[in-house]
Amino acid sequence: MINVAVVYGTPMQEQAVMAGADPIYATNVVWCIALTAGCIVNVGYCLFLLYTRGTKELYRKGNWKNWMFAVVAGVLWYMSMMIYGMGGHFLGDAGTSVGWALMQSLAVLTGNLSGLFMGEWKDAGTMSRRIMWLGLGCMLLGIVVVAI
């Protein structure tokens, strides 16, 4: 849905540029609305689950390191959205299709490789590892094809 917001938010981006915003950062106007709307729904549902399942007390018992990891993850994710918006500007008309595919592929690649280096795959079977490497290879090939 985020990419759909960028596509249908083009008039808002054009208005932002006419109002003096740098075209590189014009996508940020879309993020303000799309991410706020998504946040309201997600926070509401999370609160609903916390209260109906009686698990809200678990969050009060958590340590500060977990909260800091959550904050860092949120900041990194938002920065990736900003970089996607900036990169989409440089890709022109292909920004919303090619840029999104590249960003998602790199996110999966980064997640899998970080899991590999952190030891998440140490107990996985040989066939599982082969499938992972095959999938990552296909994604890398896809990135190269899209980049050409």
C-alpha positions, -999 to 999 in steps of 0.1 A, spaced: 0 0 0 29 23 6 39 23 -31 2 29 -41 3 60 -19 33 72 -38 17 66 -71 -16 83 -62 1 110 -42 18 124 -73 -5 155 -73 5 162 -37 42 159 -46 37 183 -75 20 208 -51 48 205 -27 73 213 -54 53 243 -66 52 255 -29 90 254 -29 100 220 -18 130 204 -33 118 177 -58 141 151 -42 122 154 -9 87 158 -24 77 123 -15 78 131 21 45 149 18 30 115 9 46 98 38 30 122 63 -5 111 53 1 75 43 22 65 73 0 84 98 -31 66 85 -14 33 87 -1 41 122 -35 49 135 -49 15 124 -19 -5 136 -17 12 170 -55 7 174 -53 -30 166 -22 -35 188 -40 -18 218 -71 -39 211 -50 -71 213 -30 -60 243 -62 -53 263 -83 -82 251 -55 -108 256 -43 -93 289 -7 -89 277 -2 -52 283 17 -58 315 45 -76 295 55 -42 280 60 -26 314 83 -54 324 105 -51 293 140 -36 296 152 -4 280 174 -22 255 144 -38 238 128 -4 236 159 11 221 161 -16 195 125 -9 185 133 28 182 164 22 161 144 -2 139 117 24 134 142 51 125 161 29 101 128 19 84 117 55 80 151 64 66 147 36 41 114 51 30 130 85 26 158 71 6 133 52 -16 114 85 -22 147 102 -31 158 74 -54 124 73 -70 129 109 -80 161 101 -98 145 71 -116 118 93 -131 87 75 -143 102 41 -134 107 52 -98 75 37 -84 79 4 -101 116 -3 -105 126 16 -73 101 -3 -52 112 -37 -65 148 -28 -59 141 -16 -24 121 -47 -14 147 -71 -29 175 -53 -10 155 -55 22 150 -92 19 187 -97 9 199 -76 38 176 -94 63 187 -129 52 224 -120 52 222 -104 86 204 -135 99 231 -157 84 259 -137 100 241 -136 134 238 -174 134 200 -177 127 207 -203 100 232 -224 120 207 -252 128 190 -251 94 193 -281 71 214 -282 40 183 -281 18 170 -250 35 203 -232 31 204 -242 -6 169 -229 -11 178 -196 7 209 -192 -15 189 -200 -47 162 -174 -37 188 -148 -29 206 -155 -62 173 -151 -81 167 -118 -64 202 -106 -72 198 -116 -108 165 -97 -108 182 -66 -95 208 -68 -122 181 -72 -149 161 -43 -135 193 -21 -133 201 -28 -170 
